[in-house]
Amino acid sequence: MSKYFISIIIGLLPILVLAQSEPVDLSPKDTVVYKDPYGLRVGADISKLVLSFLDEDYTGLELVGDYRLTRKLYLAAEIGNETKKQDENLNNTILYDYETSGSYIKAGVDMNTYTNWYGMNNAITIGGRYAVASFSQTLNNYSLYETNQFFNPEFLPGENPNREFSGLSASWLEFVVGTKVELFANIFVGMSARLGFLVTNSEDEQFPNLWIPGFNKVTDGSNFGVNYNYSISYFIPLYKKDKKKSEENGQ
């Protein structure tokens, strides 16, 4: 009998030695995964809707959207239409009164720099856009400066009011910083600040482009402009990808 046990022990020795030579991994394994949603997010700029209601000299609508390409990268675009009436005064005299109306489209990318907690879908983004606008301007009234003021007032009414300048266009680049927060399931609120740089600006030689739809005010002697939006949007999930919990926490 003892010979029998000795034979068994001798036969098991190579297996025991091999098992002992392999390191034992005692570190915990995080195998929790969940489905990370990918899809299309569409919405509108609510600030332009509110301003259209409060300001009788302004009407605007902007639709916003983005499409998730990777865990951090999004294709993004905005399309809109704006009409704005403005005037310039000097000593209670209207120098000019004009109205700008037109449409624009912006397209580019956003990069999410925020690391979400497990299961969250918020974003702090930086990105860029290339934008183009097509619009017209109507010079409703204007005043001319009178050099001979002995018998005449300082300013005289213009002779040809309601002059329309059509076929105007502009293009610009935008640097965008924004954020989006998921309030409820698939419903997001967001805001962004935009610094634009005019690339092209076709204008009539008789009246400059003082305001461009989608770009905002044009400053004399500068190609830079500032814009913003406040949006509410709905996320349409199209498909999902597996994602480990450790990836969500940035590990």
C-alpha positions as CSV (number, residue, x, y, z in Angstrom):
1,M,0.0,0.0,0.0
2,S,2.8,2.4,0.9
3,K,4.4,1.7,-2.5
4,Y,1.1,2.7,-4.1
5,F,0.9,6.1,-2.3
6,I,4.5,6.8,-3.1
7,S,3.9,6.1,-6.8
8,I,1.0,8.6,-6.8
9,I,3.0,11.3,-5.0
10,I,5.9,10.8,-7.5
11,G,3.4,11.1,-10.4
12,L,1.9,14.3,-9.1
13,L,5.2,16.1,-8.4
14,P,5.7,17.5,-11.9
15,I,2.1,18.9,-11.9
16,L,2.6,20.6,-8.4
17,V,6.0,22.0,-9.5
18,L,4.4,23.5,-12.7
19,A,1.5,25.0,-10.8
20,Q,3.8,26.5,-8.2
21,S,6.0,28.1,-10.9
22,E,3.1,30.1,-12.4
23,P,2.4,33.5,-10.5
24,V,-0.9,33.8,-8.8
25,D,-2.7,37.0,-9.8
26,L,-4.6,38.2,-6.8
27,S,-5.5,41.7,-8.2
28,P,-9.2,42.4,-8.6
29,K,-10.7,42.3,-12.1
30,D,-13.2,44.9,-13.1
31,T,-15.3,43.2,-15.7
32,V,-18.4,45.4,-15.3
33,V,-19.5,46.6,-18.8
34,Y,-22.5,48.6,-20.0
35,K,-23.8,49.7,-23.4
36,D,-22.4,53.1,-24.4
37,P,-25.0,54.8,-26.6
38,Y,-24.1,56.3,-30.0
39,G,-26.4,58.4,-32.2
40,L,-27.8,61.7,-33.3
41,R,-28.6,64.7,-31.0
42,V,-30.9,67.4,-32.4
43,G,-32.4,70.6,-30.9
44,A,-32.7,74.3,-31.1
45,D,-31.1,77.5,-29.7
46,I,-33.7,78.7,-27.2
47,S,-32.0,82.0,-26.7
48,K,-32.9,83.1,-30.2
49,L,-36.5,82.0,-29.7
50,V,-36.7,84.0,-26.5
51,L,-35.1,87.1,-28.0
52,S,-37.5,86.9,-31.0
53,F,-40.4,87.1,-28.5
54,L,-38.9,89.9,-26.4
55,D,-37.3,92.1,-29.1
56,E,-39.6,93.4,-31.9
57,D,-36.5,94.3,-34.0
58,Y,-35.2,90.7,-34.0
59,T,-36.4,87.4,-35.4
60,G,-34.2,84.3,-35.3
61,L,-34.2,80.5,-35.4
62,E,-31.2,78.1,-35.1
63,L,-31.3,74.3,-35.2
64,V,-28.4,72.4,-33.7
65,G,-27.2,68.9,-34.0
66,D,-24.3,66.5,-33.4
67,Y,-23.4,62.9,-34.2
68,R,-21.2,60.8,-32.0
69,L,-18.3,59.3,-33.9
70,T,-16.1,58.0,-31.1
71,R,-16.1,58.0,-27.3
72,K,-14.9,61.7,-27.4
73,L,-15.4,63.0,-30.9
74,Y,-18.6,64.4,-32.4
75,L,-19.5,65.9,-35.8
76,A,-21.5,69.1,-35.1
77,A,-23.5,71.6,-37.2
78,E,-25.9,74.5,-36.8
79,I,-28.2,76.0,-39.4
80,G,-30.2,79.2,-38.9
81,N,-32.0,82.3,-40.1
82,E,-31.9,85.8,-38.6
83,T,-33.5,89.2,-39.3
84,K,-32.3,92.2,-37.3
85,K,-33.2,95.9,-37.5
86,Q,-30.7,98.4,-36.1
87,D,-29.9,102.1,-36.2
88,E,-27.1,104.5,-35.4
89,N,-27.7,107.8,-33.6
90,L,-25.7,110.9,-33.0
91,N,-27.1,113.7,-30.9
92,N,-30.6,112.4,-31.3
93,T,-30.2,112.3,-35.0
94,I,-30.5,108.9,-36.8
95,L,-27.4,108.5,-39.0
96,Y,-28.8,105.4,-40.6
97,D,-31.5,102.8,-40.0
98,Y,-31.0,99.4,-41.7
99,E,-32.3,95.8,-41.6
100,T,-30.2,92.6,-42.2
101,S,-31.8,89.3,-43.1
102,G,-30.4,86.0,-44.2
103,S,-29.4,82.4,-43.5
104,Y,-26.2,80.6,-42.4
105,I,-24.8,77.1,-41.8
106,K,-21.9,76.0,-39.6
107,A,-20.2,72.6,-39.7
108,G,-17.3,71.1,-37.8
109,V,-16.3,68.9,-34.8
110,D,-16.5,68.9,-31.0
111,M,-14.1,67.1,-28.7
112,N,-15.4,66.1,-25.2
113,T,-12.8,66.8,-22.6
114,Y,-14.9,65.7,-19.6
115,T,-14.5,62.3,-18.0
116,N,-17.9,61.1,-17.0
117,W,-18.8,59.0,-14.0
118,Y,-20.1,55.5,-14.7
119,G,-23.3,55.8,-16.8
120,M,-23.2,59.6,-17.3
121,N,-23.3,61.3,-20.7
122,N,-22.4,65.0,-19.9
123,A,-19.8,66.9,-21.9
124,I,-17.4,69.9,-21.8
125,T,-16.3,70.4,-25.3
126,I,-13.9,72.4,-27.4
127,G,-14.2,72.5,-31.2
128,G,-14.3,74.4,-34.4
129,R,-16.6,75.3,-37.2
130,Y,-16.5,76.6,-40.7
131,A,-19.5,78.8,-41.4
132,V,-21.0,80.5,-44.5
133,A,-23.9,83.1,-44.6
134,S,-26.0,84.5,-47.4
135,F,-28.0,87.7,-46.7
136,S,-29.3,91.1,-47.8
137,Q,-29.4,94.5,-46.2
138,T,-32.0,97.2,-46.6
139,L,-31.0,100.8,-45.8
140,N,-34.4,102.2,-44.6
141,N,-33.3,105.8,-43.8
142,Y,-30.0,107.7,-43.6
143,S,-28.8,111.2,-43.0
144,L,-26.2,113.2,-44.9
145,Y,-23.8,115.6,-43.2
146,E,-24.2,119.2,-44.4
147,T,-21.0,121.1,-44.7
148,N,-22.8,124.5,-45.3
149,Q,-24.6,124.9,-42.0
150,F,-25.3,128.7,-42.2
151,F,-28.8,128.2,-43.5
152,N,-29.2,124.4,-43.2
153,P,-29.2,121.9,-40.3
154,E,-26.2,119.8,-39.6
155,F,-27.8,116.7,-41.1
156,L,-30.1,116.3,-44.1
157,P,-32.3,113.3,-44.9
158,G,-30.9,111.0,-47.6
159,E,-32.5,111.2,-51.0
160,N,-32.9,107.5,-51.7
161,P,-34.4,105.7,-48.7
162,N,-35.3,102.0,-48.6
163,R,-32.3,100.9,-50.7
164,E,-31.8,97.1,-50.8
165,F,-28.3,95.5,-51.1
166,S,-28.8,91.8,-52.0
167,G,-26.5,88.9,-52.9
168,L,-24.2,89.5,-49.9
169,S,-22.2,86.7,-48.4
170,A,-19.6,86.0,-45.7
171,S,-17.6,83.0,-44.4
172,W,-15.7,82.6,-41.2
173,L,-14.0,80.2,-38.8
174,E,-15.2,79.7,-35.2
175,F,-13.5,78.4,-32.1
176,V,-16.1,76.9,-29.8
177,V,-16.2,76.2,-26.1
178,G,-19.3,74.6,-24.8
179,T,-21.0,72.2,-22.3
180,K,-24.0,69.9,-22.4
181,V,-25.8,68.4,-19.4
182,E,-28.3,65.5,-19.5
183,L,-31.3,66.7,-17.4
184,F,-33.5,63.7,-18.1
185,A,-33.1,60.6,-20.1
186,N,-31.9,61.7,-23.6
187,I,-32.8,65.4,-23.0
188,F,-29.8,67.8,-22.8
189,V,-29.4,71.5,-22.2
190,G,-26.3,73.2,-23.4
191,M,-24.5,76.5,-24.0
192,S,-21.5,77.6,-26.0
193,A,-19.3,80.6,-26.5
194,R,-17.9,81.3,-30.0
195,L,-15.0,83.4,-31.3
196,G,-15.3,84.0,-35.0
197,F,-12.7,85.1,-37.5
198,L,-14.0,86.5,-40.9
199,V,-12.4,84.8,-43.9
200,T,-14.4,86.4,-46.6
201,N,-16.9,89.3,-46.5
202,S,-18.5,90.5,-49.8
203,E,-20.2,93.8,-49.3
204,D,-21.7,96.6,-51.4
205,E,-19.3,99.5,-51.9
206,Q,-22.1,101.9,-51.0
207,F,-22.9,100.4,-47.6
208,P,-20.8,98.0,-45.5
209,N,-21.9,94.8,-43.8
210,L,-22.4,96.0,-40.2
211,W,-24.1,92.8,-38.9
212,I,-23.9,89.3,-40.4
213,P,-26.4,86.5,-39.6
214,G,-24.7,83.8,-37.5
215,F,-21.6,85.9,-36.9
216,N,-23.1,88.9,-35.1
217,K,-21.8,92.5,-35.1
218,V,-18.9,93.4,-37.5
219,T,-16.4,95.7,-35.9
220,D,-14.7,98.3,-38.0
221,G,-11.0,97.4,-38.5
222,S,-11.3,93.9,-37.0
223,N,-12.2,90.4,-38.4
224,F,-13.2,89.0,-35.0
225,G,-16.7,88.5,-33.7
226,V,-18.3,86.9,-30.7
227,N,-21.4,84.8,-30.6
228,Y,-23.1,82.4,-28.2
229,N,-26.1,80.0,-28.0
230,Y,-28.2,78.2,-25.3
231,S,-29.7,75.0,-26.6
232,I,-32.1,72.2,-25.6
233,S,-31.8,69.0,-27.6
234,Y,-32.9,65.4,-27.7
235,F,-30.6,62.4,-28.2
236,I,-31.7,59.7,-30.6
237,P,-29.8,56.5,-29.8
238,L,-29.0,54.5,-33.0
239,Y,-26.7,51.8,-31.7
240,K,-24.6,50.9,-28.6
241,K,-21.0,49.8,-27.9
242,D,-19.8,47.7,-25.0
243,K,-17.8,49.8,-22.5
244,K,-16.0,48.7,-19.3
245,K,-16.6,50.7,-16.1
246,S,-12.9,51.3,-15.8
247,E,-12.9,53.1,-19.2
248,E,-15.7,55.3,-18.1
249,N,-13.7,56.4,-15.0
250,G,-10.7,57.2,-17.2
251,Q,-8.5,54.3,-16.1
